[in-house]
């Protein structure tokens, strides 16, 4: 009887151990644990992201050289700030793949820098300086240039008609865009504190932040769309739509793409033993895709910023 009970206990213990071993953990490995358990696919991804980052930096330095030598002084710094976003994202992509526990910090830096670029795009580079200020913009537009019926909130404001451009309306658009770096930085700073102090519950707590993050982004993108769609027909030689798209694509790829990759990886990968957990694998695949996409966008941006239009007014 005692022998049977002992055997039963051993069998149950073995079953429990197997079940526990097969389950995916949310724990992120340290760098040492990560390197000790490094697999060939992850090593290839790390090497590929490094090469893509080097390629993107090469494109950036070539673009920066062109801007410094052929662009009017008032546009140089701001244009380079905008183009820096592509190599910066690849750099932090490499860090994120190499140091799993740094992935959310890297994501925060990418996200906040995009929000800063959105305001730089609006205020200093492509809009107000290119059209010689708000007063010149108001004088150069026709009586019905201002429209709130633009994506992504066009369905929510269908009754608003086109109206003249005024300082108050431009101030409204400025506030929509200005809140992006302020609100997003505050939210992601708070999330980083949660990530460090209470990582086991991070995925649950972040759900409370998502509505505020999404609303802030929608309002900011709405403001950018209002402005770009108003200016693009008036200053077609500046290629505003193209320059805006290569910037907006960064936000789409950084925020929507991870959800798609997470769904695909979660449904297709069965081996998620520590240290190559599901989160590590999802992040590695995402960063590889992102680095490639940033290199492509950097090439596209170089064509737009090399156009004679950048010499523009000034």
N, C-alpha and C positions, 0 to 999 in steps of 0.2 A: 504493500500500500504506500509506504513511504517512498519506495523507488519510483512508483508510478507518478506520485505527486511531484517528485523531483524532476522527472522527465517532462511532465506537463509544464512546469515552471520554466524549464530550459527552452522548450519549444516556443512558449509565449514570448520569452525574452528575445529569442532569435527573430521571431516575427516582428516584434516591436522595433528591433534594431534595423531590420531590413526596411521597414516602412519609413523609419526616420531617415535612413540613408538615401532613400529614393526621393524624398521630398526636397523641393527647392527651397533654399534659405534666402532670406533677404539681406543677410549680413554681407558687408563689403570687405574684401580682404585687404590686409596691409600690403605695402609694396613688396616686402620680403615674401609673404605668403603667395602673392600674385606671381612673382618671378619663379618661386619654387615649383608652382603648378602650371607654369606657362605651357600652352599647347602650340602646335605648329600653326593652326589657323589664326590664333590670336597674334602670334609672332609675325606672321605675314601681314596681318592687318596693321600692326604697329609700324612695320617697315614701309608699307604702302602709304600710310598717313604722313610719315616723315618725308617721303619723296614728294608727295602731293603738296605738302607745306613748303618745301624748298622751291618747287615749281611756281607756286603762287607768290612767294616772296620775290622770286626773280622777275615775274611779270610786274609786280608792284614797283620794284626799284626802277624798272624800265619806264613805267608810266610816270613815276615821280621825277625822273630825269627829264622826261619830255615836258612835264608841267613846269618845272623850275626854269626851263630854258625858253619856253614858247608861250607861257601864259602871263597875262597881266598881273602885276604885283598883288592887287586886291583879291585875286582868286586863288593864289598859290596855296596858302596854308589850308584854307577850307576845302579845296579840292583834294589835297593829299589826305586830309582827315577822313573824307568820305571813302577814298580808295583804300585806306588802311584797314577797313572793316574786314576785307576778304583775307589777307594774310593773318590778321589777328585771330580770326575764327579758326583758321587751320592750325595756328600755333597752339591755341587752347584745346583744339581737338586732339592734338598729339599728347598734350599733358593729360587730358581726360582719359585717353586710352591707356596711357602708361601708368597713371596713378588713379585707380578706381575710386578711391574715397574723395578725390578732388573733382569728380564729375559735376556736382551741382554748383560748386564755386565757379568752375569754368563756364558752365551754362549761364550763370548769373552775369559774369563779365561780358559774354557775348550779347546777352539780352540787353543789358544796360547800355552798352556801347552802340547798339543799333538805335536805341531811343535817343541817345545824344546825336547820332548822325541824322535822325529824322528832323530834329530841330535845326541842326546846322544846314541841312538841305533847304529847309523853309526860310530861315532868317538871313543867313549870311552869304550863301553861295548862289543858288540857282534861281532865287526869286527876287528878293528885295534889292540885292546888289546888281543883278542882271538887268533889272528894269528901273534902276536909278531911284529906288525908294517908293514908299507908299503913295506919295502925292503924284509922282509920275505915272504910277500904275493906275490910279483912279482916273487921271486925265486921258490915258491911252485906251481905256476900255470903253466899250459901248454901253448903252443904258440898261441892257439886260444881260450882263455877263455873269452875275453871281447866282449860283444855283445850289441849293441844299440837296437836291435829288441826285446824289451820287452814291456809289457803293462805299461801304457795305450797308449803309442805313437808308438807302433809297426807298425801300419798301415801307419804312416807318414814317417817312415824311413826304407822302405822295401829293399832298395838297399845297405844298409850298411852291410858288411860282418863281420864275427867274426874276431877278431884281438888280438894280444898279449896285455897283461896287462903292461902298462907303468905308470910312475909317472904323466905324463901329462894327461892321461886318468883318472887316479884316482883323479887328481886335478879337472878335469871337473865334475866328479860325486860328489865330495865334494862341489863344488860351487852350483850344482843343489839342494843339500840337505840343505846347509847352508843358502840359500836365504829364505827358508821356515819360520823360526822364525823371521827373520828380516822384510821381506816384509809383512807377515801376521800380525805381531804386529803393524806395521805402518798403514796398511789398517784398521784394527779393532779399533785402537785408534781413527782414524779419524771418523769412523762410530759411535763410542760412543759419540763423540762430537756432531755429527749430531743428534743422538738419544735424547740427553739431550736438545739441543737448538732448534730443529725443528722436533719434533716427528710427527706432522700431515703429514709432507711430507717425513718422513723417508722411507716408503716403495717405494716411487718413486725415491728418491735419491740413495738408495742402489743398484738399477739396474745399475747405472754407475760404481759401484765398483765390481759387480759380475764378469765381464770378467777378471779383474786383479786378483781377488781371485782364480778363477778357473784355470787360466793359471799358476799361482804360485804353486798351489797344484799339478797340473798335472806334472809339471817339477820336483817337489820334489819327488813325488811318483815314477816317472820314474827313477830318480837317485837311489832311494832305491831298486827298482826292479832290476836294472842293477847289483847293488852290491850283493844283496842277491842271485840272480840266478847264479852269478859267484862263490860265496863262498859255497853255500849249498852243491853242489856235492863233494867239496873238504873236507868239515868239517861236514859230515853228523851227527857225534856224538853230535854236538852242537845244533842240532834241530833249525837251523836258520829260516827255513821256517815257522815252527809253532810259534816261538816267534815273527816273523815279522807279521804273520797273526793276532795274537791276538792284536797287536798294530794297524795295518792298519784297523781292524774291527771297532775300535773306531772312526776313521775318517768317514768311510762309514755310521755308525749308527748316528753320530752327524750331518752329512751334507745332506745325501740323505733321511734318514728316516723322518725328519720333513716335507719334501715336500709331501711324501705319506700320512702321518697322516693329514696334512692340507687339502689335497684334499678329504680324506674320511670324516673328521669332517665337512668341509664346505658343503658337499652334504647331510649329514645325520642329522645334528643338526639344528633344527629350532628355538629353544629358546636361544636367545643370549642377553637377557636383562641385562643391567648394574646392578651390577658390574661383573657378570659372562659372559663377552663378548666372542665373538668367539675366539679372541686371547688368552684369559685366558684359555678357554676350550682346545684349541689345544695344548697350552703349557703344561697344566696339564697332558693330555694323553701322550704326547711325553715324558715328564720327567718320568712318571711312567714306560713306556716301556724301556726307557734308563737305569733307575736304575736297573731294572731286568736284562737287557742284560749285564750291567757292572758287576753284581754279577756273572753271568755265565762266562764271560770272565776272571774274577778274579780267579775263580775256575780252569779254563783251564790253565791260566798262572801259577798257583801254581804247577800244574803237570809238566809243562815244566821247570820251574826253580828249581824244586826239583830233577830233573834228575841228575844222577852222572856227566853228561857232564858239568854242571856248575862249577864243581871243576876243570875241564879242565887243561890247562896249567897254570903254575904259582907256 
